[in-house]
Amino acid sequence: MKVAVKNLENADVGQIELLDVVFGVTPRRDILTRMVNFQLAKRRSGNHKVKIISEVSGTTKKPWAQKGTGRARQGSLRSPQFRKGGVIFGPVVRDHAHDLPKKVRQLALRMALATKQKEGKLIVLDQAKLDSYKTKNLVAKFAKLGWNSALIIDGANLDENFAKATRNIKNIDLLPEQGANVYDILRRDVLVLTKNAVEQLQERLK
């Protein structure tokens, strides 16, 4: 399929061919959901921690005699039933990441790209370069283009001025091609790919 290529002045400057094997696949909600869950689980720090009975500070003395007091038998004041005692089956430091086959991850990325294409929210930009790093100028260009929430993906090497200018714009993200991922594509309304990014993504995913 062919789509128009625009510049930052919102003018058509040509066309580019998008491969159906990358941008024309049929999206599946279950695949995209698995990939998003995979990404969010992987980024969890997993550093929540409670103290178990062996880690609680306190005496090791038996509270009272086993028999003869009329009270329930107890072995430690650090048991969970006592105030300031340990916690049973509480969270401990662990890794929340789980495995997902590489083929499924690649398929999910193709589906995320295809989703934006089918929704008409995929825009191909000729290049993401600026002569100045002033954010104000770029905000005006984005307003003209109607980009309120967008993910911009460029080639492997980002333009320094463009990267600095987008850094402080709310709901605008900029990533190199190798950083393209399903979660960031879906969380923004518009997906903007430079011609360089399209070529590199198609080479990687075809």
ROTORLUM-575322 format. One record per residue: x, y, z of N, C-alpha, C in turn; residue in three letters. Coordinates in steps of 0.05 Angstrom, whole numbers, padded with zeros to 5 digits, always signed. Layout:
XYZXYZXYZALA...
end
This chain:
+00017-00024+00000+00000+00000+00000+00018+00025+00000MET+00008+00046-00012+00022+00071-00013+00009+00092+00004LYS+00025+00107+00019+00015+00129+00035+00031+00154+00029VAL+00019+00177+00035+00032+00202+00030+00053+00208+00051ALA+00074+00221+00042+00095+00230+00061+00092+00260+00065VAL+00091+00268+00090+00088+00296+00097+00113+00308+00109LYS+00115+00334+00110+00136+00347+00124+00124+00362+00148ASN+00141+00375+00163+00132+00389+00188+00114+00413+00182LEU+00113+00421+00156+00095+00443+00149+00068+00433+00139GLU+00063+00407+00143+00038+00394+00136+00033+00394+00105ASN+00055+00392+00090+00052+00391+00061+00061+00363+00051ALA+00048+00354+00030+00055+00328+00018+00081+00331+00002ASP+00100+00313+00007+00126+00315-00006+00132+00289-00021VAL+00112+00272-00025+00117+00247-00039+00101+00224-00028GLY+00108+00200-00035+00094+00175-00026+00115+00154-00019GLN+00106+00135-00003+00123+00113+00005+00106+00088+00005ILE+00119+00066-00001+00106+00039-00002+00109+00026+00025GLU+00086+00018+00036+00086+00003+00061+00080-00026+00055LEU+00096-00044+00066+00093-00072+00061+00069-00083+00076LEU+00052-00099+00062+00029-00111+00075+00036-00131+00097ASP+00059-00143+00094+00068-00163+00114+00074-00150+00141VAL+00079-00124+00140+00085-00109+00165+00061-00091+00173VAL+00050-00076+00155+00029-00057+00161+00001-00066+00153PHE-00001-00090+00142-00027-00099+00132-00037-00123+00146GLY-00024-00132+00168-00034-00156+00182-00059-00149+00197VAL-00075-00170+00204-00100-00166+00219-00094-00164+00248THR-00100-00142+00262-00094-00140+00291-00111-00159+00307PRO-00099-00170+00328-00114-00188+00347-00110-00176+00375ARG-00133-00172+00388-00132-00160+00415-00117-00177+00435ARG-00119-00204+00432-00106-00221+00452-00076-00220+00450ASP-00065-00218+00425-00036-00216+00421-00026-00189+00432ILE-00040-00168+00426-00032-00141+00436-00033-00140+00467LEU-00054-00153+00478-00057-00153+00508-00034-00168+00520THR-00026-00191+00509-00004-00207+00520+00022-00191+00519ARG+00026-00176+00497+00051-00161+00495+00052-00137+00514MET+00029-00123+00517+00029-00101+00536+00033-00111+00565VAL+00020-00133+00572+00024-00145+00599+00053-00154+00603ASN+00066-00164+00581+00094-00172+00582+00112-00148+00588PHE+00106-00126+00574+00123-00102+00578+00119-00090+00606GLN+00094-00088+00615+00089-00076+00641+00100-00093+00664LEU+00098-00120+00661+00109-00138+00681+00139-00136+00683ALA+00152-00133+00660+00181-00131+00659+00192-00106+00672LYS+00176-00084+00670+00186-00059+00682+00181-00056+00712ARG+00165-00074+00723+00160-00073+00752+00185-00078+00768ARG+00190-00062+00789+00214-00064+00804+00214-00089+00822SER+00191-00096+00832+00189-00120+00850+00204-00118+00876GLY+00207-00093+00886+00223-00090+00911+00206-00087+00935ASN+00180-00094+00934+00163-00093+00957+00170-00116+00976HIS+00170-00112+01001+00181-00132+01020+00168-00129+01047LYS+00161-00152+01059+00152-00152+01087+00171-00169+01103VAL+00170-00166+01130+00188-00182+01147+00173-00207+01156LYS+00186-00230+01152+00174-00255+01163+00184-00258+01192ILE+00174-00279+01205+00179-00283+01234+00209-00284+01241ILE+00225-00295+01222+00254-00297+01228+00268-00271+01225SER+00255-00251+01213+00268-00225+01208+00259-00203+01228GLU+00237-00209+01242+00227-00189+01261+00245-00187+01286VAL+00250-00162+01294+00266-00158+01318+00250-00164+01343SER+00261-00180+01362+00247-00186+01386+00259-00210+01400GLY+00248-00216+01423+00259-00238+01440+00253-00265+01427THR+00269-00285+01434+00264-00312+01426+00253-00329+01449THR+00248-00316+01471+00238-00330+01495+00209-00339+01490LYS+00202-00362+01501+00175-00371+01500+00158-00353+01518LYS+00135-00343+01508+00119-00323+01523+00111-00333+01551PRO+00100-00357+01552+00092-00370+01577+00093-00400+01575TRP+00089-00413+01597+00091-00442+01598+00071-00455+01578ALA+00079-00479+01568+00062-00493+01549+00036-00501+01562GLN+00036-00509+01587+00012-00519+01600+00008-00505+01627LYS-00017-00506+01636-00023-00497+01663-00032-00469+01666GLY-00031-00453+01645-00039-00424+01648-00067-00420+01639THR-00079-00439+01625-00106-00435+01615-00107-00419+01589GLY-00084-00411+01580-00083-00395+01555-00075-00412+01532ARG-00079-00402+01508-00070-00417+01484-00040-00419+01484ALA-00030-00441+01474-00001-00445+01473+00012-00426+01453ARG+00034-00415+01460+00049-00397+01443+00079-00403+01444GLN+00092-00399+01421+00120-00405+01420+00138-00381+01416GLY+00126-00358+01407+00142-00335+01402+00125-00310+01401SER+00136-00288+01412+00122-00263+01411+00124-00249+01383LEU+00141-00262+01366+00145-00251+01339+00126-00264+01319ARG+00108-00281+01329+00088-00293+01311+00068-00273+01300SER+00056-00278+01277+00039-00258+01264+00014-00250+01280PRO+00005-00267+01299-00019-00260+01314-00013-00239+01336GLN+00013-00233+01341+00020-00213+01361+00026-00186+01347PHE+00021-00165+01361+00028-00138+01352+00058-00136+01346ARG+00065-00124+01324+00093-00122+01315+00105-00149+01307LYS+00088-00169+01303+00098-00195+01294+00104-00195+01264GLY+00113-00219+01255+00119-00222+01226+00094-00223+01210GLY+00097-00224+01183+00075-00226+01164+00078-00252+01150VAL+00055-00266+01147+00055-00292+01134+00046-00288+01105ILE+00060-00300+01086+00053-00300+01058+00051-00272+01046PHE+00066-00253+01057+00067-00226+01046+00085-00224+01022GLY+00085-00201+01008+00103-00198+00985+00132-00197+00992PRO+00148-00209+00976+00177-00209+00979+00190-00199+00953VAL+00216-00192+00955+00230-00182+00931+00231-00205+00910VAL+00221-00198+00886+00221-00218+00865+00219-00205+00838ARG+00225-00220+00817+00223-00210+00790+00196-00217+00778ASP+00181-00197+00769+00154-00202+00758+00155-00210+00728HIS+00178-00208+00715+00179-00213+00687+00172-00242+00680ALA+00160-00246+00657+00154-00273+00647+00162-00275+00618HIS+00163-00299+00608+00173-00303+00581+00150-00299+00560ASP+00158-00291+00537+00140-00289+00514+00156-00295+00489LEU+00148-00314+00473+00164-00321+00449+00171-00297+00431PRO+00194-00298+00420+00203-00276+00403+00185-00272+00379LYS+00174-00294+00368+00156-00292+00345+00131-00277+00353LYS+00121-00282+00377+00097-00268+00386+00102-00239+00391VAL+00126-00232+00401+00133-00204+00405+00135-00189+00379ARG+00147-00202+00359+00149-00189+00332+00122-00186+00319GLN+00105-00207+00322+00078-00206+00311+00062-00183+00325LEU+00065-00180+00351+00051-00159+00365+00059-00131+00355ALA+00085-00128+00350+00094-00102+00340+00082-00096+00312LEU+00082-00116+00295+00069-00113+00269+00039-00106+00271ARG+00026-00119+00290-00003-00113+00295-00007-00085+00305MET+00011-00076+00322+00008-00049+00333+00011-00028+00310ALA+00030-00033+00293+00034-00015+00269+00009-00016+00251LEU-00001-00041+00247-00024-00044+00229-00049-00031+00241ALA-00051-00032+00268-00074-00020+00281-00076+00010+00275THR-00053+00024+00278-00052+00052+00272-00058+00058+00243LYS-00048+00040+00225-00053+00044+00197-00083+00041+00191GLN-00096+00021+00202-00124+00017+00197-00141+00039+00208LYS-00133+00051+00230-00148+00073+00243-00143+00099+00229GLU-00125+00100+00210-00118+00125+00196-00102+00144+00214GLY-00087+00133+00233-00072+00149+00252-00042+00144+00249LYS-00034+00134+00226-00006+00130+00219+00003+00152+00200LEU+00023+00167+00207+00033+00189+00190+00062+00184+00184ILE+00069+00187+00159+00098+00184+00151+00109+00212+00147VAL+00131+00217+00160+00144+00243+00159+00170+00241+00143LEU+00176+00261+00127+00200+00259+00111+00225+00258+00128ASP+00227+00275+00148+00249+00274+00167+00242+00290+00192GLN+00254+00281+00214+00249+00295+00240+00275+00310+00247ALA+00278+00333+00234+00302+00350+00238+00294+00379+00241LYS+00309+00393+00258+00304+00422+00262+00330+00437+00262LEU+00328+00463+00255+00352+00480+00255+00356+00491+00283ASP+00335+00492+00299+00336+00503+00326+00323+00483+00346SER+00332+00484+00370+00321+00466+00391+00299+00480+00407TYR+00288+00503+00397+00267+00518+00412+00241+00502+00412LYS+00231+00496+00435+00206+00481+00438+00182+00496+00427THR+00182+00522+00431+00159+00538+00422+00153+00536+00393LYS+00174+00535+00376+00170+00533+00347+00159+00506+00340ASN+00168+00485+00353+00158+00458+00347+00129+00455+00356LEU+00122+00467+00379+00094+00466+00389+00075+00478+00368VAL+00083+00499+00356+00067+00512+00335+00063+00494+00311ALA+00085+00480+00303+00083+00461+00281+00064+00438+00287LYS+00067+00427+00312+00049+00405+00319+00020+00414+00321PHE+00015+00438+00330-00012+00448+00331-00024+00450+00302ALA-00008+00458+00283-00017+00460+00256-00023+00432+00244LYS-00007+00412+00253-00011+00385+00244-00033+00371+00259LEU-00041+00382+00282-00062+00370+00298-00053+00347+00316GLY-00027+00348+00324-00016+00326+00340-00017+00334+00370TRP-00037+00324+00384-00039+00329+00413-00027+00307+00429ASN-00028+00283+00418-00017+00259+00431-00004+00242+00410SER+00022+00241+00410+00036+00227+00387+00061+00214+00396ALA+00068+00192+00384+00093+00179+00386+00108+00182+00360LEU+00132+00194+00361+00148+00198+00337+00171+00179+00337ILE+00174+00163+00317+00196+00144+00315+00213+00151+00291ILE+00238+00156+00297+00258+00163+00276+00277+00140+00272ASP+00297+00144+00256+00317+00123+00251+00335+00118+00275GLY+00356+00104+00271+00373+00096+00294+00386+00121+00307ALA+00392+00141+00291+00405+00165+00302+00386+00189+00302ASN+00379+00198+00326+00360+00220+00329+00374+00247+00324LEU+00359+00266+00313+00369+00293+00310+00369+00306+00337ASP+00392+00317+00345+00395+00329+00372+00376+00352+00377GLU+00373+00370+00358+00355+00393+00361+00326+00384+00364ASN+00318+00364+00348+00291+00354+00349+00286+00340+00376PHE+00305+00325+00385+00302+00311+00410+00299+00331+00434ALA+00316+00352+00433+00314+00372+00455+00288+00387+00454LYS+00278+00393+00430+00253+00408+00427+00229+00393+00436ALA+00229+00367+00432+00205+00351+00440+00206+00342+00469THR+00228+00346+00482+00232+00335+00509+00211+00345+00529ARG+00203+00371+00526+00185+00383+00546+00156+00386+00536ASN+00150+00373+00513+00122+00375+00503+00105+00353+00514ILE+00084+00360+00527+00066+00340+00540+00054+00322+00519LYS+00053+00296+00525+00040+00275+00509+00053+00271+00481ASN+00078+00280+00479+00094+00275+00455+00119+00259+00462ILE+00122+00236+00451+00145+00219+00456+00162+00216+00431ASP+00188+00213+00435+00206+00209+00412+00224+00185+00418LEU+00225+00166+00399+00241+00142+00402+00256+00136+00377LEU+00280+00124+00380+00294+00114+00356+00280+00088+00347PRO+00286+00080+00323+00273+00056+00311+00276+00031+00328GLU+00300+00027+00340+00305+00003+00356+00290+00004+00382GLN+00278+00027+00390+00263+00028+00414+00233+00026+00410GLY+00224+00021+00385+00196+00019+00379+00184-00005+00394ALA+00161+00001+00408+00149-00021+00424+00119-00017+00424ASN+00105-00039+00430+00076-00040+00428+00062-00021+00447VAL+00072-00021+00472+00059-00005+00493+00059+00025+00486TYR+00082+00035+00478+00084+00064+00471+00068+00071+00446ASP+00067+00052+00427+00051+00057+00403+00022+00060+00409ILE+00012+00042+00426-00017+00042+00432-00026+00064+00451LEU-00007+00073+00469-00015+00092+00489-00018+00121+00478ARG-00007+00126+00454-00010+00152+00441-00029+00150+00418ARG-00043+00172+00413-00064+00173+00393-00053+00170+00365ASP-00032+00185+00358-00021+00185+00331+00007+00173+00331VAL+00012+00157+00311+00039+00145+00307+00052+00159+00283LEU+00075+00171+00288+00090+00185+00267+00116+00171+00261VAL+00119+00162+00237+00144+00148+00229+00158+00164+00208LEU+00184+00168+00211+00199+00180+00190+00204+00160+00168THR+00211+00169+00144+00217+00151+00122+00240+00131+00130LYS+00259+00142+00144+00282+00125+00153+00272+00103+00172ASN+00254+00111+00190+00243+00091+00209+00226+00070+00195ALA+00211+00078+00175+00195+00059+00160+00213+00038+00146VAL+00234+00047+00134+00252+00029+00120+00265+00010+00139GLU+00274+00020+00162+00287+00002+00182+00268-00017+00195GLN+00243-00008+00201+00223-00026+00213+00216-00048+00193LEU+00212-00041+00168+00204-00061+00148+00226-00081+00143GLN+00251-00072+00144+00274-00091+00141+00275-00110+00165GLU+00268-00100+00188+00270-00116+00213+00246-00135+00216ARG+00223-00128+00206+00198-00143+00212+00187-00158+00189LEU+00198-00154+00165+00186-00168+00141+00191-00198+00141LYS
end
